[in-house]
């Protein structure tokens, strides 16, 4: 009695998620190819026989591929399958975050003071140690546009201060009123 109630409740709970595969009583196919819990093919079976087989094993009958002829269903623990699928998704997202490290931008100016410069170098060093890329940016204001070489010198000095932790990926480039340079963490660090 309790087992039957538990199975019905579990089917209703799982049915609420639209992205989920149909299981047990949700399957609306009369004949299907059944794959056992260990991956062995059990042959073409009627839906009632497959459900009895899954129930006898204490597992779920999950419709894996409805579009094929015949439809394919597998006998498995569906909650364990969902858990492992979710775990793989989280692992893939973690790897994607590691490969797509963010670029941290540091704004400098032609007239930057020594202490401000050292503070930005120290913060950039921390980001480089974490594996992030750094973008040094100098914004020219007013008549500073006539002396872009001073901005270039500030960026080169920024790169020299971080040369133990980073390599220059993009040399200083002028785009409009901004000059930028990208530093990437050293491979050995």
C-alpha positions as CSV (number, residue, x, y, z in Angstrom):
1,X,0.0,0.0,0.0
2,X,2.7,2.5,1.0
3,X,4.9,1.4,-1.9
4,X,2.0,2.0,-4.4
5,X,1.3,5.4,-2.9
6,X,5.0,6.4,-3.0
7,X,5.2,5.4,-6.7
8,X,2.1,7.5,-7.6
9,X,3.4,10.5,-5.6
10,X,6.8,10.2,-7.2
11,X,5.3,10.1,-10.7
12,X,3.2,13.2,-10.0
13,X,6.2,15.0,-8.5
14,X,8.4,14.2,-11.5
15,X,5.6,15.0,-14.0
16,X,5.5,18.6,-12.7
17,X,8.9,19.2,-14.4
18,X,8.3,19.7,-18.1
19,X,12.0,19.2,-19.1
20,X,12.0,15.7,-17.6
21,X,11.7,12.4,-19.4
22,X,8.4,10.5,-19.1
23,X,8.6,7.7,-16.6
24,X,6.4,4.7,-15.5
25,X,2.7,5.6,-16.0
26,X,3.5,8.7,-18.0
27,X,4.7,6.6,-21.0
28,X,2.1,6.5,-23.7
29,X,3.7,4.0,-26.1
30,X,2.3,0.5,-26.5
31,X,5.5,-1.3,-27.5
32,X,9.1,-0.4,-26.7
33,X,12.6,-1.6,-26.8
34,X,13.7,-2.2,-23.1
35,X,17.2,-1.8,-21.9
36,X,18.1,-3.3,-18.5
37,X,19.6,-1.6,-15.5
38,X,23.1,-2.9,-16.5
39,X,22.8,-1.8,-20.1
40,X,21.8,-5.2,-21.5
41,X,19.0,-5.3,-24.2
42,X,15.9,-7.1,-23.0
43,X,14.2,-6.9,-26.3
44,X,10.9,-5.6,-27.6
45,X,8.2,-5.6,-24.9
46,X,4.7,-4.4,-24.3
47,X,4.3,-1.4,-21.9
48,X,2.6,-3.5,-19.2
49,X,5.4,-6.1,-19.2
50,X,8.1,-3.5,-19.1
51,X,6.4,-1.7,-16.2
52,X,6.1,-5.0,-14.3
53,X,9.8,-5.7,-15.0
54,X,10.8,-2.3,-13.7
55,X,8.6,-2.5,-10.7
56,X,9.9,-6.0,-9.8
57,X,13.5,-4.6,-9.9
58,X,12.4,-1.7,-7.7
59,X,13.4,0.8,-10.4
60,X,11.7,3.2,-12.9
61,X,11.0,2.7,-16.5
62,X,12.3,5.8,-18.3
63,X,11.4,6.6,-21.9
64,X,14.8,7.6,-23.4
65,X,13.9,8.1,-27.0
66,X,10.2,8.4,-28.0
67,X,10.8,9.3,-31.7
68,X,12.6,6.2,-32.8
69,X,10.8,3.1,-34.0
70,X,10.4,1.2,-31.7
71,X,10.6,3.7,-28.8
72,X,13.5,3.0,-26.4
73,X,13.0,2.8,-22.6
74,X,15.5,2.0,-19.9
75,X,15.1,0.5,-16.5
76,X,16.9,2.7,-14.0
77,X,16.8,4.7,-10.8
78,X,15.5,8.0,-12.2
79,X,16.4,10.1,-9.2
80,X,20.0,8.9,-9.4
81,X,20.0,9.6,-13.2
82,X,18.8,13.2,-12.6
83,X,21.4,13.7,-9.9
84,X,24.3,12.5,-12.0
85,X,23.0,14.6,-15.0
86,X,22.8,17.7,-12.8
87,X,26.3,17.0,-11.4
88,X,27.8,16.7,-15.0
89,X,26.1,20.0,-15.9
90,X,27.6,21.8,-12.9
91,X,31.0,20.3,-13.7
92,X,30.7,21.5,-17.4
93,X,29.7,25.0,-16.2
94,X,32.7,25.1,-13.8
95,X,35.0,24.2,-16.7
96,X,33.5,26.8,-18.9
97,X,34.0,29.5,-16.2
98,X,37.6,28.4,-15.9
99,X,38.2,28.7,-19.7
100,X,36.3,32.0,-19.9
101,X,38.2,34.0,-17.3
102,X,37.0,37.6,-17.1
103,X,39.1,40.5,-18.0
104,X,39.6,43.0,-15.2
105,X,40.0,46.6,-16.3
106,X,42.2,49.0,-14.5
107,X,41.9,52.7,-15.4
108,X,45.1,54.7,-15.2
109,X,45.7,58.3,-16.2
110,X,48.7,60.3,-17.6
111,X,48.9,62.1,-14.2
112,X,48.5,59.1,-11.9
113,X,50.2,59.5,-8.5
114,X,52.7,56.9,-7.3
115,X,50.6,55.5,-4.5
116,X,47.5,55.1,-6.8
117,X,49.7,53.4,-9.3
118,X,51.1,51.0,-6.7
119,X,47.6,50.2,-5.4
120,X,46.4,49.3,-8.9
121,X,49.5,47.1,-9.5
122,X,49.0,45.3,-6.2
123,X,45.3,44.6,-7.0
124,X,46.1,43.5,-10.6
125,X,48.8,41.2,-9.2
126,X,46.1,39.4,-7.2
127,X,43.8,39.0,-10.2
128,X,46.7,37.7,-12.3
129,X,47.5,35.1,-9.7
130,X,43.9,33.9,-9.9
131,X,44.4,33.4,-13.7
132,X,42.4,36.4,-14.9
133,X,43.5,38.7,-17.7
134,X,44.1,42.4,-17.0
135,X,43.3,45.4,-19.2
136,X,45.2,48.6,-18.5
137,X,43.3,51.6,-19.8
138,X,44.4,55.2,-20.1
139,X,41.7,57.8,-20.9
140,X,43.0,61.1,-22.4
141,X,41.2,64.3,-21.4
142,X,41.4,67.6,-23.3
143,X,44.9,68.5,-24.4
144,X,46.4,65.2,-23.2
145,X,45.5,63.9,-26.6
146,X,48.5,65.8,-28.0
147,X,50.8,63.7,-25.7
148,X,49.6,60.1,-26.2
149,X,53.2,59.0,-25.7
150,X,52.9,59.8,-22.0
151,X,49.9,57.4,-21.7
152,X,51.9,54.7,-23.5
153,X,54.7,55.2,-21.0
154,X,52.2,54.7,-18.1
155,X,51.0,51.5,-19.6
156,X,54.5,50.2,-20.3
157,X,55.4,51.1,-16.7
158,X,52.3,49.2,-15.5
159,X,53.3,46.1,-17.5
160,X,56.9,46.3,-16.2
161,X,55.6,46.4,-12.6
162,X,53.7,43.2,-13.4
163,X,56.3,41.5,-15.6
164,X,56.9,38.8,-12.9
165,X,53.2,37.7,-13.1
166,X,52.1,38.7,-16.6
167,X,53.0,38.8,-20.3
168,X,51.9,41.5,-22.7
169,X,49.1,39.9,-24.8
170,X,48.2,43.1,-26.7
171,X,50.6,46.0,-27.1
172,X,49.3,49.5,-26.2
173,X,46.7,50.6,-28.8
174,X,45.0,53.9,-29.2
175,X,41.2,53.9,-29.9
176,X,39.6,57.3,-29.9
177,X,40.5,58.9,-26.5
178,X,41.5,55.6,-24.9
179,X,44.7,53.7,-25.0
180,X,44.6,50.1,-23.7
181,X,46.9,47.1,-23.2
182,X,46.0,43.6,-22.3
183,X,48.1,41.5,-19.9
184,X,47.7,37.7,-19.6
185,X,49.0,35.7,-16.7
186,X,52.2,33.8,-17.2
187,X,51.8,30.1,-18.1
188,X,54.2,28.8,-15.4
189,X,52.4,30.7,-12.6
